[in-house]
Amino acid sequence: MSATSENGMLLSRWTSYVNTGHGGNIELIDLVKQNGFDYIKENFQYAILENYNARVNDEIILQRENWWKNVLASRKFGYNAN
């Protein structure tokens, strides 16, 4: 799930991370199941790399998210399976 206008933008996405530790991320869901929510709280930090308002086309937001995943190699070395 991305922080697009269709999904409630950034506040909704971050609220999900705060409440669950995984925000719907499949890789992190498995990690929470294996190690518990406290493991996430103790070992992970989250950062905002870019922020857009709801007037920006969702496709642009998804393209930028994909760009960051490529730049940071988070599919290969991180927790982004998509």
C-alpha positions in Angstrom: 0.0 0.0 0.0 1.3 3.4 -0.9 0.7 6.8 0.6 -1.5 8.0 -2.3 -4.7 10.0 -2.2 -6.6 6.8 -2.8 -5.2 5.3 0.4 -5.5 8.4 2.7 -2.1 9.9 2.0 0.8 10.1 4.4 -1.1 10.3 7.7 -3.0 7.2 7.0 0.1 5.3 6.0 2.1 6.3 9.1 -0.8 5.6 11.4 -0.9 2.1 10.1 2.9 1.7 10.8 2.4 3.1 14.3 -0.5 0.8 15.1 0.9 -2.4 13.5 4.6 -2.1 13.0 4.3 -3.2 9.4 1.9 -0.8 7.7 0.7 -3.6 5.5 4.1 -4.4 4.1 4.2 -8.1 3.5 7.9 -8.5 4.5 7.4 -6.6 7.8 4.2 -8.5 8.5 6.2 -11.7 8.5 8.9 -10.1 10.7 6.3 -9.0 13.2 4.8 -12.5 13.3 8.2 -14.0 13.9 9.7 -11.6 16.4 6.8 -9.5 17.7 5.9 -5.8 17.5 8.5 -4.9 20.1 11.2 -6.1 17.8 10.1 -3.5 15.2 10.0 -0.8 17.8 13.5 -1.5 19.0 15.2 -2.1 15.6 13.5 0.0 12.9 13.3 3.7 12.1 11.1 5.2 9.5 11.7 8.4 7.5 9.8 10.6 5.1 11.8 10.9 1.9 9.3 13.0 0.0 5.8 14.4 0.7 3.1 15.3 -1.8 -0.4 16.7 -1.3 -3.6 15.1 -2.6 -3.6 17.3 -5.7 -0.6 15.4 -7.1 -1.5 12.6 -9.4 -1.2 9.2 -7.6 0.8 7.8 -10.6 3.5 10.4 -9.9 3.6 9.4 -6.2 3.9 5.7 -7.2 6.7 6.5 -9.7 8.6 8.4 -7.1 8.2 5.6 -4.6 9.5 3.1 -7.2 12.4 5.4 -7.9 13.4 5.5 -4.2 13.1 1.7 -3.9 15.5 1.4 -6.9 18.0 4.0 -5.6 18.0 2.5 -2.1 17.9 -1.1 -3.4 15.2 -1.9 -0.8 13.8 -4.7 -2.9 17.2 -6.5 -2.9 18.5 -5.6 0.5 15.5 -4.4 2.4 11.9 -5.1 3.1 10.2 -4.1 -0.1 9.0 -7.2 -2.0 6.9 -5.2 -4.5 
